[in-house]
Amino acid sequence: MLEVKNINKKYRSHEILQNVSMYIARGEMVGLVGQNGAGKSTFLQIVATAMSVNSGDLKLNGLSYKDNLKAVRRQIGYVPQEVALWEHMTVRENMLFFAKLSWNKLSDEQCRAICENMQLHEWDKQVSALSGGMKRKLNIALSLIDDPQLLILDEPTVGIDLKSKTEIVRFLMQQAKEHQKMILYTSHDMEEITTYCDRVYMMGDDSFYDDYLQRKGISLEKI
Ligand SMILES: Nc1ncnc2c1ncn2[C@@H]1O[C@H](COP(=O)(O)OP(=O)(O)OP(=O)(O)O)[C@@H](O)[C@H]1O
């Protein structure tokens, strides 16, 4: 379980997050929405241990971030907004390169199985020749090498076609439901968020999201 309690984050004097609390249970896929600049990416980076807080507490599976940073990190997969891949290498070479650097020394077959499971079949294709959707799938596949308990994704479906988008979100849902992972992700596609997420958190104070989600009958928690 992920437990976030009363966290605060400032960039100089600019307060971005004020007393933010939330949780994610195992097997849950949770969406995070809010207008541009509301603080979603900042929040994801904090939960991913890539950024510190000014105050407040975070715990993952009972381990506090303050005292167990390394152990917490081992349980987290983080997929930032920007796709970060070796363009001149193939899908296979990218997977094996990152597998070598990871805790889990996965074999060629195990790496391939992750990609196949994501409907990414272009194993020997150079990354520069992949479509945007395939690149996003590969970016997510890389984050799964260490078999993280908590998967955090910043707009994983932005700018890709509906088929790839649906495959990615269904894959994430499968990770939550069949493997009891915790999934936290942001998207500006409300249709997608409301269709697939178990719960939705809204960051900032914007009645547009409030009204929209309430009309859809989606349980919304403001943070
Ligand atoms: N490194 C930084 N230094 C100073 N201010 C920052 C920094 N990163 C983000 N900000 C500011 O913090 C606020 C929240 O930014 P953040 O990127 O977390 O929002 P967001 O909800 O993810 O936005 P978007 O939907 O556009 O991705 C914005 O006002 C942004 O300008």
The ligand as an SDF file (V2000), in Angstrom:
LIG
                    3D

 31 33  0  0  0  0  0  0  0  0999 V2000
   11.8000   22.7920  -11.1320 N   0  0  0  0  0  0  0  0  0  0  0  0
   10.8690   23.7210  -10.9310 C   0  0  0  0  0  0  0  0  0  0  0  0
   11.1890   24.9230  -10.3690 N   0  0  0  0  0  0  0  0  0  0  0  0
   10.2410   25.8550  -10.1620 C   0  0  0  0  0  0  0  0  0  0  0  0
    8.9220   25.6990  -10.4330 N   0  0  0  0  0  0  0  0  0  0  0  0
    8.5490   24.5310  -10.9970 C   0  0  0  0  0  0  0  0  0  0  0  0
    9.4870   23.4890  -11.2710 C   0  0  0  0  0  0  0  0  0  0  0  0
    8.8060   22.4350  -11.8070 N   0  0  0  0  0  0  0  0  0  0  0  0
    7.5110   22.8070  -11.8610 C   0  0  0  0  0  0  0  0  0  0  0  0
    7.3560   24.0660  -11.3870 N   0  0  0  0  0  0  0  0  0  0  0  0
    6.0800   24.7960  -11.2590 C   0  0  0  0  0  0  0  0  0  0  0  0
    5.2590   24.0290  -10.3940 O   0  0  0  0  0  0  0  0  0  0  0  0
    3.8950   24.0720  -10.8230 C   0  0  0  0  0  0  0  0  0  0  0  0
    3.3850   22.6460  -10.9920 C   0  0  0  0  0  0  0  0  0  0  0  0
    4.0440   22.0480  -12.1130 O   0  0  0  0  0  0  0  0  0  0  0  0
    3.7720   20.5320  -12.5440 P   0  0  0  0  0  0  0  0  0  0  0  0
    4.6000   20.2690  -13.7500 O   0  0  0  0  0  0  0  0  0  0  0  0
    3.9640   19.6700  -11.3630 O   0  0  0  0  0  0  0  0  0  0  0  0
    2.2200   20.6040  -12.9250 O   0  0  0  0  0  0  0  0  0  0  0  0
    1.3310   19.5700  -13.7560 P   0  0  0  0  0  0  0  0  0  0  0  0
    0.0160   19.4810  -13.0520 O   0  0  0  0  0  0  0  0  0  0  0  0
    2.0740   18.3000  -13.9560 O   0  0  0  0  0  0  0  0  0  0  0  0
    1.1410   20.2950  -15.1500 O   0  0  0  0  0  0  0  0  0  0  0  0
    0.8840   19.6420  -16.6340 P   0  0  0  0  0  0  0  0  0  0  0  0
   -0.4960   19.0900  -16.6430 O   0  0  0  0  0  0  0  0  0  0  0  0
    1.0230   20.8400  -17.5310 O   0  0  0  0  0  0  0  0  0  0  0  0
    1.9550   18.6050  -16.8820 O   0  0  0  0  0  0  0  0  0  0  0  0
    3.8620   24.9070  -12.0970 C   0  0  0  0  0  0  0  0  0  0  0  0
    3.4870   26.2220  -11.7260 O   0  0  0  0  0  0  0  0  0  0  0  0
    5.2930   24.8790  -12.5820 C   0  0  0  0  0  0  0  0  0  0  0  0
    5.6050   26.0540  -13.2760 O   0  0  0  0  0  0  0  0  0  0  0  0
  1  2  1  0
  2  3  1  0
  2  7  2  0
  3  4  2  0
  4  5  1  0
  5  6  2  0
  6  7  1  0
  6 10  1  0
  7  8  1  0
  8  9  2  0
  9 10  1  0
 10 11  1  0
 11 12  1  0
 11 30  1  0
 12 13  1  0
 13 14  1  0
 13 28  1  0
 14 15  1  0
 15 16  1  0
 16 17  2  0
 16 18  1  0
 16 19  1  0
 19 20  1  0
 20 21  2  0
 20 22  1  0
 20 23  1  0
 23 24  1  0
 24 25  2  0
 24 26  1  0
 24 27  1  0
 28 29  1  0
 28 30  1  0
 30 31  1  0
M  END
$$$$
